Amino acid sequence: MRFNKPHITGNELQYISKVLETYQLAGNGIFTKKCHDYFESKYNFRKCLMTTSCTDALEMAALLCEIEPGDEVIMPSFTFVSTANAFVLRGARIVFVDSRSDHPGMDEDKIESLISPKTKAIIVVHYAGVACDMEKISKLANQYNLLVVEDAAQAIDSYFVNRKGQKRALGSLGHFATFSFHQTKNLTSGEGGLLVLNDERFFERAEIIWEKGTNRSAFFKGEVDKYGWVDMGSSFLPSEITSAFLWAQLEQLNNIQNRRVSIWKAYYDGLKDWAGCNNIRLPVIPSYATNNGHMFYLVCPSFHARKCLIEFLNDNGVKAVFHYQSLHSSEFFKEKHDDRVLENSDKYSDCLLRLPFYYDVDESSIIDLLLNFNEELQNK
C-alpha cells in the first residue's frame, strides 16, 4: 500500500479542456480568478494570489517583508526546508525555536526570549494542519512590532479557536500566509501554492512582485497606460491549467475534507488502546485548534522503535515514512546554529512516523496490521 495517492475528483480534465479552448494558458485567467474569489469569500482572506508552489509564496512573503542581510527571523526547526530557504535567500539570520513537548508545532512560550532588536518576523508553521496558538503569537508580534507569516502549507480548511469560542481560518491571522497544493496535500494541483495577504499595505506591491516586478496588473485594470519594470519580482504566477485543476478540487472541498477527517478519526479510535500499551503517542489537537485531516502520525518511544515499526509495515506491504529532520542540525545550517539544544524538535525527527493517508486509503487494514505489531516482533 502506497504512502500517498493524489485524489482526482473527476472534473479536472473538463476544466483543463476549457482552458485549452480559450488559448489563455499563461495564467491569471478565469480559473485563477475563480480560485482567488473562492478563498477570499470562504475563509475571509483579504487578498489572494495563486503561485506556482508554496515555496514561491514564501519567497514572495520574504520579499514583501523587506528582509535584508542581518535581519533575524524566528521559525520552528521542525519544518520543511522551504520555510527557511525563502528568508535565507534574502540574507536573514534564522533563529530556530523548539517544538512543543505535546505537539510538533513551535513552542509559543519559547519565542519571546529569542526576540532581539534585529528580529523582523515570526514564521508560524501550522504542522499537520493544527493551529499554533495565534493569540500568543499575535500578542508578541504587536508588542515588538513584528510581521507574522503563517506557513499554512498543510492547513487548508483548518481554524484557530479563540478564548471566546470564535473560529478564524488559518491563513487569515498573520500579515501573510502561504498554502501548498502539492500532490501530498488535501487539495492538489500537482504543484501549486497560494499567497494570502491580510494587510492592505502590501496589496499593490504583491501584484508587482507576482508579475515579475512589473506593473502589468495595473495596466490591465486601466490604472496606467503602459507597464514596465518597477520593482524586483519573479515568475510566481502559475499556469491557468494549474488553477483549472485546483478549481475541480475546490468544488469537492467538503467531500474531501469529510473523508479525510473520518480517516483520521478511524486511525485514532482504532489505535489509541494499542498505542497506550506500546508507549506510542498519538496526535494531539489543542483546544484552540480544529482538525483538517491532513495527516496521521505516531510518536514512537525511540529511534529504534520507529525503525522496527517502519520495517514491519514495509515487510507487510505498507509504506510508512518519517518526516522532517531538524533544520538546526542539518548539514547546511549546523555551523550557523547557536548552542541551544532543541530537544523536542530532535525527538520528533527521530521518533515521528506518518501513516498512509489519502482519500481512498484502506485505513482499517492498516489498523488491523498495527494491532498485530507486538506479536510479529515476538515471533522474529
C-alpha positions in Angstrom: 0.0 0.0 0.0 1.5 3.3 -1.0 2.0 6.2 1.4 0.3 8.9 -0.7 -2.1 9.0 -3.7 -3.5 12.2 -5.1 -7.3 12.3 -5.2 -8.8 13.1 -8.6 -12.4 14.5 -8.4 -13.4 13.9 -12.0 -13.7 17.4 -13.5 -10.0 18.2 -13.8 -9.8 17.3 -17.5 -13.0 19.0 -18.3 -11.8 22.3 -16.9 -8.3 21.9 -18.4 -10.1 21.5 -21.8 -11.9 24.8 -21.2 -8.6 26.5 -20.7 -7.3 25.0 -24.0 -10.4 26.3 -25.8 -9.7 29.8 -24.6 -6.0 29.7 -25.5 -5.4 31.6 -22.2 -2.7 29.2 -20.9 -0.3 31.5 -19.1 -2.3 32.3 -16.0 -4.4 34.9 -14.3 -7.4 33.8 -16.4 -10.9 32.8 -15.4 -9.9 29.8 -13.2 -7.2 31.8 -11.4 -9.9 34.4 -10.6 -12.4 31.7 -9.5 -9.8 30.3 -7.1 -9.0 33.8 -5.7 -12.6 34.6 -5.2 -13.3 31.2 -3.5 -10.6 31.6 -1.0 -11.3 35.2 -0.2 -15.0 34.5 0.3 -14.9 31.2 2.2 -12.0 32.0 4.5 -12.2 35.8 4.8 -8.7 36.2 3.3 -8.2 39.8 2.3 -6.4 39.2 -0.9 -5.2 36.0 -2.6 -2.6 35.3 -5.3 -2.1 31.9 -6.8 1.5 30.8 -7.1 3.5 28.0 -8.7 4.2 26.5 -5.2 4.1 27.2 -1.5 7.9 27.7 -1.8 7.3 30.6 -4.2 4.6 32.0 -2.0 7.1 32.0 0.9 9.7 33.7 -1.3 7.1 36.4 -2.1 6.3 36.9 1.5 10.0 37.3 2.3 10.3 40.0 -0.4 7.2 41.8 1.0 8.6 41.7 4.5 11.6 43.5 3.0 14.0 41.1 4.7 17.6 42.3 4.4 21.0 40.9 5.4 21.4 41.0 9.1 17.6 40.8 9.9 16.6 38.0 12.2 13.6 35.7 11.5 12.2 33.3 14.1 10.7 30.0 13.0 10.5 26.3 14.1 13.3 23.9 13.4 10.9 21.1 12.7 9.6 22.2 9.3 10.3 21.8 5.6 13.4 23.5 4.2 11.3 25.9 2.1 10.2 27.7 5.2 13.8 28.7 5.9 15.1 29.0 2.4 12.8 31.8 1.5 14.3 34.0 4.1 17.9 32.7 3.8 17.8 33.8 0.2 17.1 37.4 1.4 20.1 37.3 3.7 18.2 36.7 7.0 19.7 35.1 10.1 17.4 32.2 11.0 16.7 31.8 14.7 15.1 28.4 15.3 12.6 27.7 18.1 12.0 24.3 19.6 8.8 22.3 19.1 6.2 21.8 21.9 6.6 18.7 24.1 3.0 17.7 23.2 2.9 18.6 19.5 5.5 19.1 16.7 4.4 22.7 16.3 6.6 25.5 17.5 6.6 26.2 21.3 4.9 29.6 21.5 6.3 30.1 25.1 9.9 30.0 23.8 9.6 32.7 21.2 9.8 35.9 23.3 13.3 35.0 24.7 14.6 34.8 21.1 13.4 38.2 20.0 16.1 40.8 19.6 16.3 44.3 18.1 17.2 42.7 14.8 14.1 40.4 14.7 11.8 41.3 11.9 9.3 38.5 11.6 7.9 35.3 13.1 7.2 32.5 10.7 4.5 30.3 12.1 4.2 26.7 10.8 0.8 25.0 11.4 2.2 21.5 11.5 -0.2 18.8 10.3 -2.8 21.5 9.8 -3.1 22.1 13.6 -3.1 25.7 14.6 -0.3 27.3 16.7 -1.6 29.5 19.5 -2.2 32.6 17.4 -3.3 34.7 20.3 0.0 34.3 22.0 1.9 34.9 18.8 -0.1 37.9 17.7 0.3 39.5 21.1 4.1 39.2 20.8 4.1 40.5 17.2 2.1 43.6 18.3 4.3 44.1 21.4 7.5 44.0 19.4 6.2 45.4 16.1 7.0 42.2 14.1 5.5 40.8 11.0 3.8 37.4 11.1 3.9 34.9 8.2 1.7 31.8 8.5 3.3 28.8 6.7 -0.1 27.1 6.3 1.1 24.6 3.7 -0.7 21.8 5.5 -3.5 23.8 6.9 -6.2 24.3 4.3 -9.7 24.4 5.9 -8.3 24.5 9.4 -9.2 27.0 12.1 -8.0 28.7 15.2 -10.5 29.0 18.0 -10.1 31.9 20.4 -10.9 32.0 24.1 -14.5 33.2 23.2 -15.0 30.2 21.0 -14.8 32.2 17.8 -13.2 30.4 14.8 -10.9 32.1 12.3 -9.4 30.3 9.3 -5.7 29.6 9.4 -4.2 31.9 6.9 -6.3 34.9 8.0 -4.4 35.7 11.2 -1.0 36.8 10.0 0.1 39.6 7.8 0.8 36.9 5.2 0.0 33.2 4.8 1.1 30.6 2.3 -0.6 27.4 1.2 0.5 24.3 -0.7 -1.4 22.3 -3.3 1.4 19.8 -3.8 0.2 16.2 -4.6 0.6 15.3 -0.9 -1.8 17.9 0.3 -5.6 17.7 1.0 -6.3 19.6 -2.2 -3.9 19.3 -5.1 -3.0 20.8 -8.4 0.1 18.6 -8.7 2.3 21.6 -7.8 0.8 24.9 -6.8 0.5 27.4 -4.0 -1.3 30.4 -2.7 -0.1 33.7 -1.1 -2.6 35.3 1.2 -2.3 39.0 2.1 -4.3 40.3 5.1 -2.7 43.7 5.3 -3.7 46.1 2.5 -0.3 47.9 2.8 1.2 45.1 0.8 -1.5 44.6 -1.9 -0.1 46.7 -4.6 3.5 45.6 -4.3 2.5 42.0 -4.1 0.8 42.2 -7.5 4.0 43.8 -8.9 6.3 41.1 -7.5 3.8 38.4 -8.7 4.1 39.8 -12.2 7.9 39.6 -12.4 8.4 43.1 -11.0 6.2 44.9 -13.5 3.0 46.9 -13.0 1.2 44.7 -15.6 -1.8 44.1 -13.3 -2.3 47.9 -13.0 -2.1 48.1 -16.8 -4.9 45.6 -17.3 -7.0 47.4 -14.7 -6.6 50.6 -16.7 -4.6 52.3 -13.9 -1.6 53.0 -16.2 -1.4 53.4 -20.0 1.6 51.1 -20.3 3.6 48.8 -18.0 7.2 48.3 -17.3 9.8 47.1 -14.7 9.1 48.9 -11.4 10.4 46.6 -8.7 12.0 43.2 -8.1 10.0 40.1 -8.7 10.0 36.7 -10.3 7.8 34.2 -12.3 5.5 33.4 -9.4 2.2 33.3 -11.4 1.1 29.8 -12.3 -0.3 28.4 -15.5 -4.0 28.7 -16.0 -4.0 24.9 -16.3 -2.8 24.6 -12.7 -5.7 26.8 -11.5 -8.2 24.9 -13.6 -7.1 21.6 -11.9 -7.4 23.2 -8.5 -10.8 24.5 -9.2 -12.1 21.0 -9.7 -10.7 20.1 -6.3 -12.2 23.2 -4.6 -15.7 22.2 -5.9 -15.3 19.0 -3.9 -13.7 20.5 -0.8 -16.4 19.4 1.7 -16.5 15.9 0.4 -12.7 15.6 0.5 -12.4 17.1 4.0 -15.2 14.9 5.4 -13.5 11.8 4.1 -10.0 12.8 5.4 -11.3 13.7 8.9 -13.1 10.3 9.0 -9.8 8.5 8.2 -8.1 10.5 11.0 -10.8 9.5 13.5 -10.7 5.9 12.4 -6.9 5.8 13.0 -7.2 7.5 16.3 -10.1 5.4 17.7 -8.7 2.1 16.3 -5.1 2.7 17.7 -5.5 4.6 20.9 -5.5 1.5 23.2 -2.7 -0.2 21.2 -0.6 3.0 21.3 -1.1 3.3 25.1 0.2 -0.3 25.6 3.2 0.3 23.4 4.3 3.7 24.8 3.4 5.3 21.5 1.9 8.8 21.4 -1.0 9.8 19.0 -1.6 13.3 17.6 -2.9 16.0 19.9 -5.4 18.6 18.9 -5.3 21.6 21.3 -8.5 23.2 22.5 -7.8 26.2 20.3 -7.4 24.2 17.1 -9.5 22.2 14.7 -8.6 19.1 12.8 -8.4 19.3 9.0 -7.4 15.6 8.5 -4.1 16.4 6.8 -2.0 13.6 8.3 -1.9 11.0 11.0 1.3 10.4 12.8 2.7 8.2 15.6 5.4 9.3 18.0 7.4 6.2 18.9 9.4 5.9 22.2 12.8 5.7 20.4 14.5 5.8 17.1 15.0 2.1 17.3 11.2 1.5 17.9 10.4 3.6 14.9 12.8 1.8 12.7 11.3 -1.6 13.8 7.8 -0.3 13.1 8.7 1.0 9.6 10.3 -2.3 8.7 7.3 -4.2 10.0 4.9 -2.2 7.9 7.2 -2.3 4.8 7.5 -6.1 5.2 3.7 -6.2 5.1 3.4 -4.1 2.0 2.6 -0.8 3.7 4.7 2.3 3.0 5.1 4.5 6.1 7.6 7.3 6.4 9.3 9.6 8.9 9.1 13.3 8.5 11.4 16.4 8.8 14.9 16.3 10.0 15.6 19.2 12.4 16.8 22.1 10.3 19.1 23.5 13.0 21.2 20.3 12.9 21.2 20.0 9.1 24.4 19.9 7.1 23.7 23.3 5.7 22.8 25.0 8.9 24.5 23.3 11.9 27.6 25.6 11.9 25.3 28.6 11.9 23.1 27.4 14.8 23.8 28.7 18.3 24.4 26.4 21.2 20.8 25.8 22.2 19.6 22.2 22.3 16.2 21.8 20.7 15.3 18.5 22.3 11.7 18.3 21.2 12.4 19.0 17.6 15.1 16.4 17.6 12.7 13.9 19.4 10.2 14.3 16.5 13.0 13.9 13.9 14.0 10.6 15.5 10.6 9.2 16.6 7.7 10.6 14.4 6.2 8.2 11.9 3.5 9.1 9.3 0.9 6.5 8.3 -0.5 6.3 4.7 -3.2 9.0 4.3 -5.2 9.6 1.2 -8.8 9.7 0.1 -9.3 6.0 -0.8 -6.7 4.5 1.7 -7.8 1.3 3.3 -7.3 2.5 6.9 -9.0 -0.5 8.5 -6.4 -2.9 7.0 -3.5 -0.7 8.4 -5.2 -0.6 11.8 -5.6 -4.4 11.9 -1.9 -4.8 10.8 -0.6 -2.5 13.6 -2.7 -4.3 16.2 -0.5 -7.3 15.4 2.8 -5.5 15.7 3.8 -6.8 19.1 3.0 -10.4 18.2 5.0 -10.1 15.0 8.1 -8.7 16.8 8.0 -11.5 19.3 8.0 -14.1 16.5 11.1 -12.7 14.9 
